[in-house]
Amino acid sequence: MRILRRISFYYFCAAFVYSDSSVMLYVVADYDFQQDLAEAKSKYETIAKAVDLDRLREVIKDLEAQASAPGLWDNTEHAQQVTSRLSAAQGQLKRLEDIVSRIDDAQALYALGVEESDEETKAEAANEIQSVREDLKSLEIQTLLDGEYDERSAVVTIRSGAGGVDAADWAQMLLRMYLRWAERHGYKAKVMDTSYAEEAGIKSATFQVDAPYAYGTLSVEGGTHRLVRISPFDNQGRRQTSFAAVEVIPLVEATDHIDIPDTDIRVDTYCASGPGGQGVNTTYSAVRITHLPTNIVVTMQDERSQIQNRAAAMAVLQSRLLVLKHEEEAKKKKELAGDIKASWGDQMRSYVLHPYQMVKDLRTGYETSDTQGVFDGELDDFIDAGIRWRHEQRRESAAE
């Protein structure tokens, strides 16, 4: 005999044990398929209303017209944005349409199982409706990404904080973690700038993630991340606490209006540092732009061309100024409304490797003991919890 499948739900638990001569099925008596079905239908209706299927179809129609327009690829960057948005919108519509079909099929399958008194068929229908509910949870998360810039690509900067060489190493661990997360999802991620520390790790790194809703998704990762471990750089094997800051901003688009007068910036060029091929460390291709009114500094050294690095640095500077502008507007509104919510402080997540293994988000309370999985990019549960937490905070603030 071998166990084929184990299914567990809130109201249902079934185990199949297979042999050449028989199939035995165990079902908890109080499982209510109709209740799960009703909840799935209700959740779908809520999501479909939030997405606004008619509007989504109009968006797809407009993007299809843009994608088929002559000369679209004369502007490669614009063409990529159009095709990426079209693909994302079509994918979202298909997922929603597939959900309807799967709900109908599960309902028909369960009815067949009841009619024929076939417990295996009924269990298969229950398994499918539970799978639908899990997919609806994923779709629901996307409906919560309704911020002004949530649909955009994201620019993420990681900086080492307190903790010396351990902090620099921790910053590099975070960089790897987020790049692995992007890789798991098939998202295009490009490291734009890296400043290496002297002994180990990095002082800072900036990378861009090109994917629908990348900013809305990753923006909940912004904040201070704390690592507790036995330091690999301490010859006495003492425990060390180190910190790194994660900043997430949306990528600016041509439609954004952020004017930066030449008199407001200082541009310095220098030789790129760190690993590189021929010519990378011998030409003044790296660019550092300082925005004098705010003292914001952006560096880029990924490209070989100084012109390309300057363009990339200006795009990131515009993104940061755009975020700063909206933060100032939000601050003014908050001053008028009063202090709505007490701050959680800088530290938003702790990663503990000693004396026990745990990663815990201090805002949402979500935690896991699978620290290696997290470092390998398994962040979806933390991100989903963060998005739900943020949505709830905004809802409460609006109510007040």
Backbone hydrogen bonds, N-H to C=O, Kabsch-Sander energy under -0.5 kcal/mol:
donor,donor_aa,acceptor,acceptor_aa,energy
2,R,18,Y,-1.1
4,L,2,R,-0.6
4,L,16,F,-1.1
5,R,16,F,-0.6
7,I,14,A,-2.2
9,F,12,F,-3.7
14,A,7,I,-2.2
15,A,26,Y,-0.7
16,F,5,R,-1.6
17,V,15,A,-0.5
17,V,24,M,-1.5
18,Y,2,R,-1.6
18,Y,16,F,-0.5
19,S,22,S,-1.9
24,M,17,V,-1.7
26,Y,15,A,-1.0
27,V,25,L,-0.5
28,V,13,C,-1.0
31,Y,28,V,-1.5
33,F,31,Y,-0.6
36,D,32,D,-1.7
37,L,33,F,-2.8
38,A,34,Q,-2.4
39,E,35,Q,-2.4
40,A,36,D,-2.3
41,K,37,L,-2.4
42,S,38,A,-2.4
43,K,39,E,-2.5
44,Y,40,A,-2.4
45,E,41,K,-2.4
46,T,42,S,-2.1
47,I,43,K,-2.3
48,A,44,Y,-3.1
49,K,45,E,-2.0
50,A,46,T,-2.0
51,V,47,I,-2.9
52,D,48,A,-2.1
53,L,48,A,-0.7
56,L,52,D,-2.4
57,R,53,L,-2.4
58,E,54,D,-1.8
59,V,55,R,-2.5
60,I,56,L,-2.3
61,K,57,R,-2.3
62,D,58,E,-2.4
63,L,59,V,-2.7
64,E,60,I,-2.6
65,A,61,K,-1.6
66,Q,62,D,-2.0
67,A,63,L,-2.7
68,S,64,E,-1.5
69,A,66,Q,-1.0
72,L,69,A,-1.3
74,D,71,G,-1.8
75,N,72,L,-1.2
76,T,74,D,-0.6
79,A,75,N,-2.6
80,Q,76,T,-2.5
81,Q,77,E,-1.8
82,V,78,H,-2.4
83,T,79,A,-2.7
84,S,80,Q,-2.2
85,R,81,Q,-2.4
86,L,82,V,-2.5
87,S,83,T,-2.4
88,A,84,S,-2.1
89,A,85,R,-2.5
90,Q,86,L,-2.7
91,G,87,S,-2.2
92,Q,88,A,-2.3
93,L,89,A,-2.3
94,K,90,Q,-2.4
95,R,91,G,-2.2
96,L,92,Q,-1.9
97,E,93,L,-2.5
98,D,94,K,-2.8
99,I,95,R,-1.9
100,V,96,L,-1.6
101,S,97,E,-1.8
102,R,98,D,-2.7
103,I,99,I,-2.5
104,D,100,V,-2.2
105,D,101,S,-2.4
106,A,102,R,-2.5
107,Q,103,I,-2.3
108,A,104,D,-2.3
109,L,105,D,-2.5
110,Y,106,A,-2.4
111,A,107,Q,-2.0
112,L,108,A,-2.0
113,G,109,L,-2.2
114,V,110,Y,-2.4
115,E,111,A,-2.5
116,E,112,L,-2.3
117,S,114,V,-0.7
118,D,113,G,-2.6
119,E,117,S,-0.8
122,K,118,D,-2.0
123,A,119,E,-2.4
124,E,120,E,-2.2
125,A,121,T,-2.1
126,A,122,K,-2.2
127,N,123,A,-2.5
128,E,124,E,-2.0
129,I,125,A,-2.3
130,Q,126,A,-1.8
131,S,127,N,-1.9
132,V,128,E,-2.4
133,R,129,I,-1.9
134,E,130,Q,-1.8
135,D,131,S,-2.0
136,L,132,V,-2.3
137,K,133,R,-1.5
138,S,134,E,-1.4
139,L,135,D,-2.1
140,E,136,L,-2.5
141,I,137,K,-1.6
142,Q,138,S,-1.2
143,T,139,L,-1.4
144,L,140,E,-0.9
144,L,141,I,-1.0
145,L,142,Q,-1.4
146,D,144,L,-1.6
150,D,147,G,-0.8
152,R,149,Y,-1.9
154,A,209,V,-2.1
155,V,249,I,-2.9
156,V,154,A,-0.5
156,V,207,F,-3.1
157,T,247,E,-2.8
158,I,205,A,-2.8
159,R,245,A,-2.5
160,S,203,K,-2.6
161,G,243,F,-2.8
166,D,163,G,-1.2
167,A,163,G,-0.6
168,A,164,G,-1.7
169,D,165,V,-2.3
170,W,166,D,-2.5
171,A,167,A,-2.3
172,Q,168,A,-1.6
173,M,169,D,-2.0
174,L,170,W,-2.3
175,L,171,A,-2.0
176,R,172,Q,-2.2
177,M,173,M,-2.3
178,Y,174,L,-2.4
179,L,175,L,-2.1
180,R,176,R,-2.5
181,W,177,M,-1.9
182,A,178,Y,-2.3
183,E,179,L,-2.2
184,R,180,R,-2.5
185,H,181,W,-1.3
186,G,182,A,-0.6
186,G,183,E,-1.0
187,Y,182,A,-2.7
188,K,210,D,-1.2
189,A,187,Y,-0.6
190,K,208,Q,-2.5
192,M,190,K,-0.5
192,M,206,T,-2.9
193,D,206,T,-1.8
195,S,204,S,-2.9
196,Y,194,T,-0.6
197,A,201,G,-1.7
202,I,168,A,-2.2
203,K,195,S,-3.3
204,S,195,S,-1.5
205,A,158,I,-1.9
206,T,193,D,-2.8
207,F,156,V,-2.7
208,Q,190,K,-2.8
209,V,154,A,-2.8
210,D,188,K,-3.0
210,D,208,Q,-0.6
211,A,209,V,-0.8
213,Y,151,E,-1.6
214,A,211,A,-1.8
215,Y,152,R,-2.9
216,G,150,D,-2.0
217,T,213,Y,-2.2
218,L,214,A,-2.7
219,S,215,Y,-2.3
220,V,217,T,-0.6
221,E,218,L,-2.4
222,G,219,S,-1.4
223,G,246,V,-2.3
224,T,346,D,-2.1
225,H,244,A,-3.0
226,R,349,R,-2.6
227,L,242,S,-2.8
228,V,351,Y,-2.8
229,R,240,Q,-2.0
231,S,229,R,-0.6
231,S,238,R,-2.3
234,D,231,S,-1.1
235,N,233,F,-0.6
237,G,234,D,-2.0
240,Q,229,R,-3.6
242,S,227,L,-2.4
243,F,162,A,-2.4
244,A,225,H,-1.8
245,A,159,R,-2.9
246,V,223,G,-2.7
247,E,157,T,-3.0
249,I,155,V,-2.4
251,L,153,S,-2.2
256,D,253,E,-1.9
258,I,256,D,-0.8
259,D,257,H,-0.5
264,D,261,P,-2.1
265,I,262,D,-1.2
266,R,290,T,-2.1
268,D,266,R,-0.5
268,D,288,R,-3.1
270,Y,286,A,-1.8
272,A,280,V,-1.1
272,A,283,T,-0.7
280,V,277,G,-1.6
281,N,277,G,-0.6
282,T,279,G,-0.6
283,T,279,G,-0.9
285,S,283,T,-2.2
286,A,270,Y,-1.6
287,V,300,M,-2.7
288,R,268,D,-3.1
289,I,298,V,-3.1
290,T,266,R,-2.6
290,T,288,R,-0.5
291,H,289,I,-0.5
291,H,296,I,-3.2
292,L,264,D,-2.6
292,L,290,T,-0.9
294,T,291,H,-0.5
295,N,291,H,-2.4
296,I,291,H,-0.8
298,V,289,I,-2.6
300,M,287,V,-2.4
301,Q,192,M,-1.4
302,D,192,M,-1.4
309,N,305,S,-2.2
310,R,306,Q,-2.3
311,A,307,I,-2.2
312,A,308,Q,-2.4
313,A,309,N,-2.4
314,M,310,R,-2.5
315,A,311,A,-1.9
316,V,312,A,-2.0
317,L,313,A,-2.5
318,Q,314,M,-2.6
319,S,315,A,-1.9
320,R,316,V,-2.4
321,L,317,L,-2.3
322,L,318,Q,-2.2
323,V,319,S,-2.3
324,L,320,R,-2.5
325,K,321,L,-2.3
326,H,322,L,-1.9
327,E,323,V,-2.4
328,E,324,L,-2.2
329,E,325,K,-1.9
330,A,326,H,-2.6
331,K,327,E,-2.4
332,K,328,E,-2.0
333,K,329,E,-2.0
334,K,330,A,-2.4
335,E,331,K,-2.3
336,L,332,K,-1.8
337,A,333,K,-2.0
338,G,334,K,-1.8
340,I,338,G,-0.8
348,M,224,T,-2.7
349,R,224,T,-1.2
350,S,360,K,-2.7
351,Y,226,R,-2.9
352,V,350,S,-0.5
352,V,358,M,-3.6
353,L,228,V,-3.4
353,L,351,Y,-0.5
354,H,228,V,-0.6
358,M,352,V,-2.6
358,M,356,Y,-0.6
359,V,368,T,-2.7
360,K,350,S,-2.5
361,D,366,Y,-3.0
362,L,348,M,-2.0
362,L,360,K,-0.6
363,R,348,M,-0.7
365,G,361,D,-2.0
368,T,359,V,-2.1
371,T,369,S,-2.0
374,V,370,D,-1.7
375,F,371,T,-2.4
376,D,372,Q,-1.4
377,G,374,V,-2.1
378,E,373,G,-2.4
379,L,377,G,-1.9
383,I,379,L,-2.7
384,D,380,D,-3.2
385,A,381,D,-2.1
386,G,382,F,-2.2
387,I,383,I,-2.5
388,R,384,D,-2.3
389,W,385,A,-2.5
390,R,386,G,-2.7
391,H,387,I,-2.4
392,E,388,R,-2.2
393,Q,389,W,-2.3
394,R,390,R,-2.5
395,R,391,H,-2.4
396,E,392,E,-2.6
397,S,393,Q,-2.3
398,A,394,R,-2.5
399,A,395,R,-2.0
400,E,396,E,-1.9
